[in-house]
Amino acid sequence: MWRWMGFPFSHYIKYDQNKLLKTSKNICVVGAGYWGNNHIRTLYELDALGGVVESNSESLQLLSETYPYLSTYHNKVYLG
């Protein structure tokens, strides 16, 4: 058992081990490609997803259907 100043750490850190620790920070994912979808799913499960920025309208629609309360933002890409 870890100790700090003679007391076990559980004396200082109290949390339910059956629940994930909640964070007040929200993360916005830019790009919903292969890895972006993995990040979106994980952050959504951790309740840390603030929103998603994506240039593909079809991907945004699919994300909106999968995660109904997700904030999505369309980013138009100009190649010029």
BELCOR-V523712 format. One record per residue. RES is the residue in three letters. PHI is phi in radians with two decimals (none if undefined). D_CENTER is the distance of its C-alpha to the mean C-alpha in Angstrom with 2 decimals. Layout:
BEGIN
res: (RES & RES)
phi: (PHI & PHI)
d_center: (D_CENTER & D_CENTER)
END
This chain:
BEGIN
res: (MET & TRP & ARG & TRP & MET & GLY & PHE & PRO & PHE & SER & HIS & TYR & ILE & LYS & TYR & ASP & GLN & ASN & LYS & LEU & LEU & LYS & THR & SER & LYS & ASN & ILE & CYS & VAL & VAL & GLY & ALA & GLY & TYR & TRP & GLY & ASN & ASN & HIS & ILE & ARG & THR & LEU & TYR & GLU & LEU & ASP & ALA & LEU & GLY & GLY & VAL & VAL & GLU & SER & ASN & SER & GLU & SER & LEU & GLN & LEU & LEU & SER & GLU & THR & TYR & PRO & TYR & LEU & SER & THR & TYR & HIS & ASN & LYS & VAL & TYR & LEU & GLY)
phi: (none & -1.31 & -2.32 & -2.35 & 0.95 & 1.53 & -1.84 & -1.16 & -1.01 & -1.08 & -1.20 & -1.68 & -1.92 & -2.04 & -2.71 & -1.42 & -1.22 & -1.49 & -2.07 & -1.28 & -1.19 & -1.50 & -2.09 & -1.58 & -1.54 & -2.11 & -2.01 & -1.80 & -1.67 & -1.81 & 1.73 & -2.01 & -1.39 & -1.01 & -1.26 & -1.03 & -1.11 & -1.13 & -1.13 & -1.06 & -1.05 & -1.15 & -1.14 & -1.11 & -1.13 & -1.49 & 1.03 & -2.16 & -1.59 & -1.59 & 2.97 & -2.37 & -1.91 & -2.59 & -1.56 & -1.57 & -1.09 & -1.16 & -1.13 & -1.10 & -1.11 & -1.12 & -1.12 & -1.12 & -1.29 & -1.29 & -2.12 & -1.06 & -1.76 & -1.41 & -1.45 & -2.08 & -2.33 & -1.57 & -2.01 & -1.40 & -1.74 & -1.86 & -1.82 & -2.76)
d_center: (31.61 & 30.25 & 32.16 & 32.06 & 35.31 & 36.61 & 33.93 & 31.37 & 27.75 & 27.12 & 29.38 & 26.91 & 23.52 & 23.29 & 20.41 & 20.43 & 20.01 & 19.30 & 16.06 & 12.84 & 12.89 & 11.01 & 9.96 & 11.15 & 9.12 & 6.68 & 5.65 & 7.45 & 7.96 & 11.75 & 13.33 & 12.68 & 15.20 & 15.40 & 12.89 & 10.61 & 10.57 & 9.83 & 6.72 & 5.77 & 7.16 & 5.86 & 2.13 & 4.59 & 6.98 & 5.96 & 5.95 & 3.82 & 3.24 & 6.78 & 8.33 & 9.73 & 13.09 & 15.40 & 19.20 & 19.98 & 20.70 & 20.88 & 17.38 & 16.13 & 18.41 & 17.18 & 13.50 & 14.95 & 16.96 & 14.39 & 11.85 & 14.53 & 12.86 & 10.45 & 11.83 & 13.15 & 15.44 & 18.27 & 19.32 & 22.89 & 23.99 & 27.58 & 29.53 & 32.78)
END
